[in-house]
Amino acid sequence: MEETKGIDNPAFIPSSPNLQHHSPDPPAEGEASKLLSPPIPSEEEGASAPPPPRQQEQTQSPELEEGLCGWGNFTPSYLQRWNNPKGFLFHYCLLALTQGIVVNGLVNISISTIEKRYQLSSFMTGLVSSSYDISFCLLSLFISFYGERGHKPRWLAFASFMMGLGSLVFTLPHFISGKYELASEYKDTCPQTRIPNFCQRNITSSLSIYLYVFILGQMMLGVGGTPLYTLGTAFIDDSVPTHLSSLYIGIGYAMSVLGPAIGYVLGGQLLTIYIDSDMNGNIDITEDDPRWLGAWWMGFLISCFLGWSLIIPFSCFPKHLPGTALVRAGKVSQAHQDENISRFQDEEFGKTFKDFPASLLILLKNPAFMCLVLSTTTEALITTGFATFLPKYIENQFGKSSSYAATLGGIVLIPGAALGQILGGVIVSRFRMSCKEAMKFAALSSAASFLLTMTLIFMKCPNEAFAGVFQPYKGAESIGNITASCNLRCYCSRSYYYPVCGRDSLQYFSPCIAGCTSSNTIDHQKVYYNCSCVGQKKRVLSTVEGDVIDAQAGKCESRCKNLPIFFAFFFATVMFTFMAGTPVTVAILRCVFDRQHSLALGVQFMLIRLLGTIPGPMIFGIAIDSSCVLWDLNDCGVRGACRIYDNFKMAYMLVGISIICKIITISFNVFALLLYKPPSPDKSESNQGGDQGINLESMSLKKIPEENISKTFQN
């Protein structure tokens, strides 16, 4: 073994290419041997006997293997500037950003276009959306268990490959299904004769076979996302001092929150391009035409290249960053104290699959860990529910268009979540919170978000005047039916929802339902004339020629002015909700044994998906459907989507579910705080460095302050 020369700070100096194990070695070699060796009766016996610590150190070297950035013997100097926690965090953020763009951005904004293009039912597209979570749940435990002792950066290189491949597979139906064929144009005004009934029951389109391709692509994305949030987070926590871990994790999670915002913006812009981009100049329809479909597939191709561009950077990182051994030596174990401590004193425990059930059972028996995990599941249920239906809530409560509501929802939800993640990490890092202090901070943040959630119930809006639903037609006294004597001769379709605002300030289901017989486009605004159902003039609009406009396309302007104050309180609610996320993650990593970090995160994210992100949209969807007052009916008389909702009932249902979940979250955070048993000061001092099997006292590192170690990562 070559002799090292003048190493002042091992965290800055990478391992020699010829040195497989680089660990801090402050004492001289002879002195270290004396410290590590058992009591020696005589100097001669000590000289002749082989030193046991050498054998122990060799068995530990694979666990603490540090090295240069590169591949094999190819370790150019320009790569070493990235061989540190900040360099790894940069690429981790890029991968988290890519994952958020694809899974939570592009998929969500493209799903309605995919549904129309390939004639899929809502159940089928819901299955596509859930395939990511299903794949994640099936693999998270096994990947996190095997990856704990493996080469975590290479696992992330594999994750980058799978994300790129999943994005590419997701685009395949566009390239192999042929060009999109326009359907016949639908006349939105009142037809003079009955339109033939095109009722078709139990007919499955040949295009629906591509459902399985979409599911395969989503499951590949799930395979790629699993190592990112389990092994990647654990690798960051292992590589930086305790008080910096929360800051790094908060930044990484904030990037995963910003990803959907970029995905929505990117996907929204791409949907303004015709689906077959090479025919953009050869079509005669615009985006306002119901037959228009946008180029949903372009964003996934871009994401494919983004994911694959990160394969090489992750593959060049070493198994452990330089200085990891020194960082571990400066950490104090805060694991929950129980009878399983002796298990982790055995270096062989956890290396084979036979130890997987025992290791999993240890986590499930950790009351503090389980309470923290369950608190995150209820929060995930709320956040995914609102992330899915917030645009619908804004659209119906405040009378905004669907595109405008989606934009406003993104402006509030995404920045609030990202700011909360970063603030949570900064506060925990700034005050150097212990595991118990992080639990208290998470409980306080959840309590603040609970109080803010309760205020949202007072920001609901009254139901808008809608003809036949909340207001009677002219000359009628009853409500509950959009069909009236004034539009019976029109034979309107209930499946074509295109709201218009009449000159009587009533909103109508469609121009046909309003009894309009002619239309025109003025300054990019479609207007309608001769509407038999529109009542007496309350406002007069006329064209240059003097024709009186009976109705205009779009909803009537909302009379509710609560939108600004709703956004202010909702932004604060989201910020405090996500502010608790980073402290909870830090507390989870602290209250379990060091060799269980990845598995603990695997259990957490599996339960988050099983109990949170999968049922969350379903529960919110059922609540919203229960507030529906007017359903869509197709030509066969089969009920479709809901068109009109009761604003009061919707607000009470959604806010009520959120309040119940917030109470459960706070309860689990308090239970975790009460059930957590930190190590005694004497025990934590002797267990400094975690359960990695390093005798810190014999390495003369027990008294190294963590502040000195952390200076390495602040320069």
Number of C-alpha atoms within 10 A of each C-alpha: 6 7 6 9 6 6 12 9 13 20 23 15 15 18 22 14 14 10 14 15 20 22 20 19 14 15 14 9 10 9 13 16 17 16 17 19 16 12 9 12 8 8 8 9 10 15 10 8 9 11 15 12 16 13 10 13 15 11 11 16 14 15 17 21 21 26 25 27 29 21 13 10 10 11 15 11 11 10 15 16 10 19 22 23 20 16 15 20 20 13 17 26 21 18 31 24 25 30 30 23 28 29 22 23 25 27 26 18 21 21 18 15 18 21 16 13 19 19 18 21 12 14 9 16 19 14 17 22 21 20 22 25 24 19 22 26 22 14 16 26 24 16 21 27 29 19 20 21 17 17 18 28 26 21 22 27 26 21 28 32 24 24 32 31 21 28 27 18 21 24 20 15 18 20 10 9 12 9 11 13 8 11 9 7 10 10 9 19 21 23 17 10 9 10 11 7 9 9 10 9 8 5 6 11 10 10 13 16 13 19 19 13 18 24 23 19 25 29 24 25 30 28 28 29 26 30 30 24 22 27 30 24 24 26 23 22 25 21 23 27 25 23 24 22 24 32 25 24 26 30 24 27 26 26 22 24 26 23 26 27 23 21 27 23 16 18 27 21 14 18 21 15 18 21 22 17 12 8 10 12 8 8 9 7 14 13 13 7 11 13 16 19 23 22 20 29 25 19 24 24 17 15 23 24 18 20 26 19 16 22 22 15 19 24 20 21 27 21 22 24 27 27 29 25 25 24 22 27 28 25 24 22 23 26 26 22 16 13 8 16 14 9 15 19 12 12 15 10 16 21 14 10 13 10 14 18 10 15 21 16 11 18 20 14 12 20 19 27 25 20 21 26 26 22 27 24 25 24 26 24 27 26 22 20 24 20 18 18 18 19 22 18 23 21 19 23 25 23 20 21 16 15 12 13 20 21 16 17 23 21 14 17 24 22 18 22 26 24 21 27 30 25 22 31 29 24 19 25 22 13 11 16 20 19 23 19 16 28 27 20 20 30 24 18 23 27 20 16 24 22 13 20 21 14 14 19 17 11 17 20 21 13 21 25 18 22 26 23 23 19 18 19 25 16 10 11 9 12 16 13 13 18 19 19 12 17 19 12 14 21 16 22 17 21 17 18 16 16 22 26 26 30 22 17 22 23 28 30 24 23 31 30 32 35 27 25 18 16 18 12 11 9 5 7 10 14 25 25 21 17 24 18 24 26 17 13 12 10 11 11 15 12 10 6 6 8 11 16 20 28 29 23 19 20 21 22 13 16 13 15 12 14 14 10 12 17 19 11 17 20 22 19 27 23 27 26 29 29 30 28 25 30 33 26 24 25 25 25 25 25 27 23 23 23 20 23 24 29 27 30 26 26 22 24 25 25 18 24 21 18 17 23 24 22 18 24 21 16 16 23 15 11 19 22 16 15 19 17 14 18 17 17 16 16 14 11 11 12 13 13 14 16 16 19 21 22 21 15 15 22 21 17 19 22 17 16 16 23 19 13 20 23 16 17 26 22 18 22 26 20 17 26 21 13 14 21 17 19 17 11 10 8 13 17 17 16 23 23 24 23 22 21 16 18 18 20 15 16 18 16 19 19 12 14 11 18 11 10 22 18 11 17 17 8 5
